[in-house]
Structure formats: C-alpha cells, structure tokens
Amino acid sequence: MRQDDRWGAMGPGDFTLVDSVRPYAFRFEERFRSVVLQIPRGMLTSRCAAAERITAVPFRATGGPGAFVSPVLRALAEEGRALDEGPARSVTANVLDLLATVCDAHGNSVDAAGWAVHRRDLSRAKEYLDERLHDPGLTLLAVGHALGFSLRYLHQLFQEAGTTPRTWLYDRRLDRARTMLLRRPGHDAPTIADIALRVGFKDPSHFSRAFKARYGTSPANCRTSPGS
C-alpha cells in the first residue's frame, strides 16, 4: 500500500486509511480478500486531526491499538446492514470515535518520527542541489527522480522550511556567486560571465540583474568594493 510517499506492508486483519481523492496504489503478491469501508471525509477528519497524515500506515491486527479496532471494523462491514437506522447511526458514531482515538494516538508518534525523516530528506535535497548549482538544465522532476521523492513531497519539504525548491536553488546560486566574487582577485580570477556560468546562469546580463536585485549592488561593484 502506498500513498503520499508513505508505504506499508499489510498482513491478515490489518487495516489502513486511504484518501480516495488522491493517488494511491496497492500491490498484491498473492490472491486475497479485503473489506473496504467508505467513510465521508468530514466524519473522520472532524474527529481525527491526524487522519490525512497517516494514510498508508498499517494498523496491526496482532497487537497494539489495531488489535482492538480491526475486529470492530470487520463486524461493522459484515453485520452493519442488518442494523436498523437508529442503532446503525449510533454504532457508526461509536466506531468512528474509536477509530479517531486510535488514529490520533498513532498520528502523534508518526509526527515525531516524521519530522526527523523530513529534516533528513530536506538535508539530502539541499545537498543534491548544492552539488549541481552549475547545471542550468537542472529540473525539479530530475531532482525528485534522483532522490526517490515525488514533486509534491519535494515541495512539502521546502515549504516546511519556509521556502520553495526553486527559490532556495536561485538564492543559493546567487550566494555562491557572491562568495566567488569576494575572493581576493588575481590574474587567474574568473570573469563575471564565468562565475555566472558556474552557478547555473546561461545569460550574464540576467545574472547581473538578479544579483543586483538580491544584494543591491552589481557583481562588478561587489568585486571591487566588497563593503558595498
């Protein structure tokens, strides 16, 4: 089971949440039988703030909170139609409350572990971009493919850091250029056009405009008057 860059292997009696309006995938290694309960989004998210963050996370029927909920969900799926309307509503509400309690508890632990994973993945993404500042043809699609991230997840990582992948890459290129310009010039110092190419700008004039917009001075002035 996979959704939102999360995946989990399911065993007999296990259950998970799936948001049917977003892409997801199942892979089956042998014949199986499954039970699907369709729950209106609002009925669950109003009870469980973590619901959308723990899709594709397995709840085990063999232990932990899943061991309490799994048989209840199975019974509801198999016997729910035999209930009259009044009892059916009451039972459904109680089952959703139970499911939400378990999901919230699981979501808290997933959040703590998830932040650590996100910090690690963001560091990987920044390192990958940093090593390819010189490449003007670098695309986010290629970055995601190389790292095994979806575009959505890549944007999410940088959004959590208060920026976007493109903005971070753009600013990083300009920062690298400024560092190169501030080095003591010598007879073998690269030209401004060379520096522009080394940080991924194909057009030196575009580089100069972008540099001035960021630092308030031209690349030439930055080189000759470092304090400006």
C-alpha positions in Angstrom: 0.0 0.0 0.0 1.4 3.4 -0.9 0.1 7.0 -0.7 1.8 10.4 -0.2 5.4 8.9 -0.1 4.3 6.5 2.6 4.0 2.8 2.2 3.3 -0.2 4.4 3.0 -3.9 4.0 -0.3 -5.3 5.2 -0.9 -8.6 6.9 -4.1 -10.6 7.7 -6.6 -8.5 9.6 -4.5 -5.3 9.3 -6.2 -2.1 8.2 -5.1 1.3 7.0 -6.6 4.6 5.9 -6.7 5.7 2.2 -7.8 9.1 0.8 -9.6 8.0 -2.4 -9.4 11.5 -3.9 -5.6 11.4 -4.0 -3.4 8.9 -5.9 -2.7 5.7 -4.2 -1.5 2.2 -5.2 -1.9 -1.4 -4.0 0.5 -4.2 -4.9 -0.6 -7.8 -4.3 1.8 -10.7 -4.2 -1.0 -13.4 -4.0 -4.8 -13.8 -4.0 -6.5 -12.1 -1.1 -9.8 -10.8 0.2 -10.3 -7.3 1.5 -13.0 -5.3 3.2 -13.5 -1.7 2.3 -15.3 0.8 4.5 -16.1 4.1 2.8 -16.2 7.0 5.3 -17.1 10.5 4.3 -14.1 12.7 4.8 -15.7 15.1 7.2 -17.0 12.4 9.5 -13.4 11.3 10.2 -11.4 14.5 10.0 -13.7 16.3 12.3 -12.8 13.7 14.9 -9.2 13.0 14.0 -6.8 15.8 13.0 -4.1 13.3 12.1 -6.2 11.3 9.6 -4.8 12.8 6.4 -1.2 12.5 7.7 -1.3 8.7 8.4 -2.7 7.3 5.2 -1.0 4.1 4.1 0.2 3.5 7.7 -0.6 -0.1 8.7 -2.5 -0.8 11.9 -1.7 -4.3 13.0 -4.4 -6.7 14.0 -1.9 -8.7 16.0 -1.1 -6.1 18.6 -1.4 -2.5 19.7 -4.4 -0.3 19.1 -5.2 -2.1 15.8 -6.0 -5.3 17.7 -9.0 -3.5 19.3 -10.2 -1.8 16.2 -9.8 -4.4 13.5 -12.5 -6.8 14.7 -14.9 -4.0 15.2 -14.4 -2.7 11.7 -14.8 -6.2 10.3 -18.0 -6.7 12.3 -19.4 -3.4 11.1 -18.7 -4.3 7.5 -20.2 -7.7 7.8 -23.2 -7.0 10.0 -23.9 -3.3 9.7 -26.6 -3.7 7.1 -28.6 -5.8 9.5 -29.0 -2.9 11.9 -32.0 -0.5 11.9 -31.3 3.1 11.0 -31.2 4.4 14.6 -28.9 1.7 16.0 -26.8 1.9 12.9 -26.1 5.6 13.4 -25.2 5.1 17.0 -22.9 2.2 16.3 -21.2 4.0 13.4 -20.6 7.1 15.5 -19.1 5.0 18.3 -16.9 3.1 15.8 -15.7 6.4 14.3 -14.9 7.8 17.7 -12.8 4.6 18.5 -11.1 4.8 15.1 -10.3 8.5 15.6 -8.9 8.0 19.0 -6.5 5.3 17.7 -5.6 7.3 14.7 -4.8 10.5 16.7 -2.6 8.4 19.1 -0.8 6.9 16.2 -0.5 10.3 14.4 1.3 11.8 17.4 4.1 9.1 17.2 4.2 9.4 13.4 4.6 13.2 13.6 7.6 12.9 15.9 9.3 10.3 13.6 8.1 12.1 10.5 9.8 15.4 11.4 13.1 13.6 11.8 12.7 11.9 8.4 11.7 15.3 6.8 14.8 17.0 8.2 17.0 14.2 6.9 15.3 14.3 3.5 15.5 18.1 3.3 19.2 17.9 4.0 19.6 15.4 1.2 17.7 17.6 -1.2 19.8 20.6 -0.4 23.0 18.7 -0.7 21.9 17.3 -4.1 21.0 20.8 -5.3 24.2 22.3 -3.9 26.3 19.9 -5.9 24.6 20.9 -9.1 24.4 24.7 -8.9 26.4 24.8 -12.1 23.7 22.9 -14.1 21.3 25.4 -15.8 19.2 22.5 -17.1 18.5 21.1 -13.6 14.8 20.4 -13.1 12.8 19.6 -10.0 11.5 16.5 -11.8 15.0 15.2 -12.2 15.9 16.1 -8.6 12.9 14.2 -7.3 13.6 11.2 -9.5 17.3 11.0 -8.4 16.3 11.2 -4.7 13.2 9.0 -4.9 10.9 11.9 -4.0 7.7 12.9 -5.7 7.4 16.6 -6.7 4.7 17.0 -4.1 6.9 15.7 -1.3 9.9 17.8 -2.5 7.8 21.0 -2.4 6.5 19.9 1.0 10.0 19.6 2.5 11.0 23.1 1.4 7.6 24.6 2.4 8.2 23.3 5.9 11.5 25.3 5.8 9.6 28.4 4.7 10.7 28.4 1.0 10.3 26.5 -2.2 12.9 24.4 -4.1 13.2 26.9 -6.9 13.6 29.8 -4.5 16.2 28.0 -2.4 18.2 27.0 -5.5 18.0 30.5 -7.0 19.2 32.1 -3.8 21.9 29.5 -3.3 23.3 30.2 -6.7 23.5 33.9 -6.0 25.1 33.3 -2.6 27.7 31.1 -4.2 28.4 33.7 -6.9 28.8 36.4 -4.2 31.3 34.2 -2.3 33.3 33.7 -5.5 33.3 37.5 -6.2 34.5 38.4 -2.8 37.6 36.2 -3.0 40.8 38.2 -3.5 41.1 38.8 -7.2 44.1 37.7 -9.1 45.4 37.3 -12.6 43.5 33.9 -12.8 40.3 35.2 -11.2 37.2 34.1 -13.2 35.3 36.8 -15.1 31.8 37.7 -14.0 30.5 35.8 -17.1 32.4 32.7 -16.0 31.0 33.0 -12.5 27.5 33.3 -13.9 28.0 30.1 -15.8 29.5 28.3 -12.8 26.4 28.9 -10.8 23.9 28.0 -13.5 23.1 31.3 -15.2 23.4 31.0 -19.0 22.9 34.7 -19.6 25.4 37.0 -17.8 23.0 40.0 -18.1 20.2 38.0 -16.3 22.7 37.1 -13.7 23.7 40.7 -13.1 20.1 41.8 -12.8 19.3 39.0 -10.4 22.4 39.7 -8.3 21.7 43.4 -8.0 18.1 42.7 -7.1 19.3 40.5 -4.2 22.3 42.4 -2.9 21.6 46.0 -4.0 24.8 46.2 -6.0 26.2 44.9 -9.3 28.6 41.9 -9.4 31.3 44.3 -10.7 30.9 46.6 -7.7 30.8 43.7 -5.3 34.2 42.6 -6.6 35.8 46.0 -6.5 34.1 47.3 -3.4 33.4 44.3 -1.1 31.8 46.6 1.6 29.1 47.9 -0.8 
